[in-house]
């Protein structure tokens, strides 16, 4: 079935075709007809399964050509993180324009003034994080009484981050008979209560379980001596291709980034201690391939979609099987292949074995040393250049030159209206 067959507006289908998107993903085939018909939908699918386009196309089809009032949007997409909200906005903005709609990103770490100004001009679709949205509501810059469609994306992560009370407060303010589209990998930690209270007779569509059953993803555990870990990590990072390396803490991320740079590996660091501007710049450099390695904490494990990430490395093994799956989901997206590697020592390998079993993964355990053929075969590891790398410095802003104001000529002078 084509997008047109599923009920998507022809103008949207045209934009998709121009971008080379002609074949709907399974979750899009499953959810679009019900969502376009106005039914509440509970969608469960693995990360990278195409959820953003699933709810986005339905929402845009239903609201095509509609006008909103100042401060009163018609639709709301809630996202747990700024990065995910930004990506949703990037995906939907060109599609929205094709059907006469506009979107606005409402998230923390960004200037209030521009967001308030946009709300005054009337924006039909808001893509928001819960915290900043509730701030604007409390400051009376925003009213949700006209909101007809609410999308809750990555609802389980919003629960993990403690956002459920705020989400409920938001849902209590929208139209009670409106449409709800909820997408979540799991229904634990209060998400099931959210479904029961706010979704009316939802149609459920489960494309994949929350286990790592992606057939195009390989899982390996590399067992090593503790003293070899830095060198092995650097050799893996020096490979060809985009790599995300996960660590547990901001401190570990900064330390690993510095070690890799000293060995000549271009990389960027992403964690909650970075400003939004830096995080945006870092992601852009990684997406473009300028820095092929991204060192990240779990802030990047959810919702970040970067094409062609062929390797995910758990430099620090996670403690929660859900975190393992969300990290792993950065590769093998949308049918692409990918490799997931966990680094561990002999003493800790049984702990990792238990973790992967809980995650539904049966990895290949391999003992490796620096320069080992198995290490290269699994990850593409190679010896780094050894020439220290430094990130290019941001260009300094030139001070604005003062211009002498010229007095207007007599015929240019106008009387100021009283």
N, C-alpha and C positions, 0 to 999 in steps of 0.2 A: 504494500500500500504506500502511496505517496503522501506527502503532507497535505496536498489538496484533497485527497480522498478522506483524510482524517478530519477535515472540516476547517483547516487553517485558511485564513484570508489569502486570496490570490496575491495581494501586494506583498505579504510576508513571504509567501512561497517564492516569489520573484527574487527577493533579497537573498533568501537561502540559496537558491540556484546560482545566483551570481557569485556567492561565496563557496560554491562547490559542494554545498550540503543538499543532497537529493534523496538520501535514504534515511528514514526515521530510525532511531534506535528503539530497542524493545520497550523501554519504559515510556517512550513517546507514543508508540503505537498503542500501548495499553491505556495510558491515562488521558490522552488528548480528547478523544470523543466524549468521555464523561465530563471532563473539565470544561470543554467548550459548551456542553449542554447545560452547564451551571450547577452540576452536582458537586457535593463535597467529596474530596478525594484524599485518601490516605495512601501515599506512595512510599514503598520501601525498596530501595535499590542501593547498590554499592556506589561508592564515590567514583566519579568518572563515567557513570552510566547514562548521562544526558539529562539529569533532572532539571537543570536550569532552563534548557530549551523546552522541556515538557511543560513546566508551569508558565514560562514566559510566553510561549506561543498561544497558549489558551487564554491567558490574561489579555494579551494584545488583541486577539481576535474578538473577544467579548467587548472590549472597550473602544474598538476602532472608531475614530472620528468624534469621540465624546469630549466635552469641555468640562473642566473643573472650575469651582469657585475659588476665590482667594482664600488661602489658609485651609481649604477643605479638599484633600485629595480624594480620588475615587478608588484607588487600589494601594495596597501596602504589602511590600515584601520584606519580611523580617529575617535578618541574617545574624549569626552569632558574632562574627568578626568583621573588622573593617576591610581586611583583604578580600574576603569572600563577597562582601557587599560591593566592593569596587569591581570585582570581576563580573558579577551579575549585571551591574550597570554598564560595563563595557560591552557585554554580549547583547543586552536589550536595547541600548540607545539607538543604533542604526535601524533596528527592526521597528522600534516605536515610531521613528520619524516617517517611515513608509506608510503608516496608517494614521498620520496626523496627531500623534501623541508625543508627550515629553516625559522624561524621567528626571529624577533628582536624587542624588546620593546624600543621605543624612547619616553621618557617622562621627564618632568622637575623633579627636586629633585633627579636625579640620575647622576652618574659620566659621564661627557662628554667623557672621554678617551675611556671607553669600547664601547660606542656607535659608536664613530668614527672608532675604530679598527674593529668593526663588519662590518661597511660600506665598509671599504677597502677590506675586505675578500669577499665581494659580498653576500648580503642577498636578496633572492627573495621577501620576504613578510615583510613589516614594519607595526607595530601596534603602532600608535603614537598619542600624543596630539598635537594640532595645533601649540602652542607656541614654543615648543622645536624643532619641525620639521622645522619651518620657520627659526629658529636660525641656524640650521645645513645647510640649503640651503644657507643662506646669508654668512656663513663661507666657502662655496664652498666644503663642505664635502659630499654633496648629490645633485644629479640631478634627476629630475622626468620625464625626456623625454622618458624613457622606460616603464613607469607605464601604464599598460593596464587595470587594474581593480582598481577602487576606491570604498571603502565602507565608507559611512557616518553613523555612529551609534549614536543614540540619537541626531539627528540633531536639534531638538527643544531646547535641553539643550545647545548645542553649540551656538544657537542664543541667549538664555537667558544670557549666559556668555560673550556675545560680541565677539564671535569668527568668525562671518560670514565674515567680511572683510578678515581675514587671510585665511579662508577656500576657499574663492573665489580666492585669490592670489595663493593658492596651486593648485586648479583645473585648473587655467589658464596655469599651467606649465606641466600638464600631457598630454598624447596622446589625441588629440582632438576627435579621433574616438574610444576611449576606452569605457569600460563598467562602468556604475555607478549603485551602489546599495545603496539606501538611506532608512534608517529606522528611523521612528519618530512617537511619540505618537500623535502629532498634527502638523498642517501645518501653524500655525500662526507665527508672529514675524519674518517674512522674509524667512521662510523655503519654502513657496510656490514660492517665486521668485527664490530661488536656484533651485528648481525642474524645473521651466520653462526654465531657462537659460542653465542648465548643463545636464539634462536628456533628451534623445531622445526617443519620443514615449514610455514612461515608462509603463510597465504593473503594475497596481495598485492592491494590495492585502490588504484588511482591515479585520483583524481577529476579533478585538474587537474595540469598540469606545473608546474614551479617558475618558469615564465615568467609574466609579468603578462598573462594572457590574459582578464582579467575584462572582459566586454563592457560592463558598466555603469560602467567607470572611464575617465575622460578624462585624458590626459596632455598637459601643456603645459610649455614652457620659455620663461620670460620673460627676454628679453635687455635689459639696461639699462646706463646709465652707473653707475660705482661710486658717485659722489656722490649718486645718486638712490635708492640701495638702502634706506636707513633710512626715507625718506618712503614709498616704495612698500610696504615691509613693514608700516608702521603703517596705511596705507590698507587693505591686505588684512586685517589683524587687526581692523579696525573694522567688518568686514562683519557681516551677520546670519547666525548659524548657528555650529555648533561647528567649531573650527579647531585643528589640531595643527601647530605650527611646529617643525621639527627643525633643530638646530644640532649642531656637532661636539663642542664641549667644554662642561664645566660653567661655565667662565668666560663663554663666549659666551651661554649660556642665561641666566645672571644679568644680564648686560649688556643683552640684548635685552628681558628682562622689565622691567627698570627703564626702558628707553626707551619701551616701550609704555605702561607705567603713567603716565609723565610726560605722554604725549599723550592720556591719558584712556581707555585700553583695559584693561578688567579682564582679568587673566590670572593663571595659576599656573605654577610652574616645577617640573619633574620631572627630577631627575638623581641620580646615585649619591652625591653629597655631602649629600643631604638625609636626615634621620632617617626611620625607618620610619613614625613617627607623622605627620610632616609629609607624607610621600609619600601616605599613606592619606588624609589630610585634603584634599590637593590634588586627588587623583583624584575624591574624593567631590564636591568643589565643581565640578569640570569636568563630571562626569556629570550633576549636577543642573542645570547651566546657569548656576550662580551666577557662575562665571568661564568664559565661552565660548571662551577661548583658552588652550591649553596649550603652553607652550614646553618642549621636551624634548630630551634627548640620546638616543642609541640605546638607553638603558636601557628606554625606553618603546616601542621599535619592535616588540618581540615580545610577543605574547600579551595585550596590553592591549585588552580589548573595551569600547568605549564606544559606545552606540547613537547613531545620527544624526550621526556625524562626516562632514560633507559636503565638507571640504577638508583636504588635507594639503599643507603647504608645506615644501620643502627649502630653507630659508633658506641653509644651508650644504650644498652638494651633497655626497652621500656619495662615497666613493672606491671602494666595492665594490658591484657590481650586486646582490648579495644584500641588502645594507643598503637599497638603493633599494626593492627589492620588499617587504621587511619593513616599512619605513616606509609605503610606499604602501598596504599591507594594512590600515592603520587606517581606511581609508574603503572604500566600496563593499562592505561586509560583508553576508553573508547575502542577496545579491540586491539590496541597496540601491544607489543610484547615488552617485557621488562624483567629485571632481576632484583631481588630483595636479599640483602646480605646482613647478617647480624655478627658482630665481632664479640668474641668472648674468650675467657681463659679456661684452662682445664678445670679449675676449681668451680667456676660458675656455669659450666655447660649444662649441668643437670637442671639448674634453675631456668635456663633458656629453653631447655627441652620441655619443661612443664608449661612455660609461657606459650610456646608455639602450639602445643597440644590443645590448650584452652582456646587458642585462636583458630583452631581447625586447620592447622598447617602441619605438613609432614616434610620438614626441610632435610636437605642433604648436609650432614656434618662432615667437615673436612679439616684436617690439621694442616696448617700452613706456616711457612717462614717467609721472610722478605725475599722476593725474587723467585718464589716457588712457582713452578709451571702451573699447578692447579690454581693458584691465586690469579695468575694471568688469564687462564682459561675461563674462569668463572666471572671475573670482574673486568678484564681488559687492563689490569694493573701494569704499569710501566714505571721506570725510574724517572723521578722528576728532574727538571733541568738543574736544580741547585742554585740558579741565579735568582736572588731575592726579587719578589714582585711587590710592587706598591700600586694601590688603586690610584687612578688619575685624579689629580686634585681638581676640585670644582672651580670653574673660572670665577675670578673675583669680580664683583660688581663694580663697574666704573661709577664714580660719584657723578651725579647729575650736574651738568654745567648750568650755572645761572645765566639766564638770558635777560638782557635789559629789555624791559617792556617799552615798546615804541608807542608814542602817543598817537591816537588815531587822527587821520586827516580830517579837515573840517567837514567834508561831505560824507565821512563815515560816522560822524557823531550822531547818536540818536538820543532823544529825550527818554529818560527813564520813566516808565508808566507809573502814575500815582496810584 
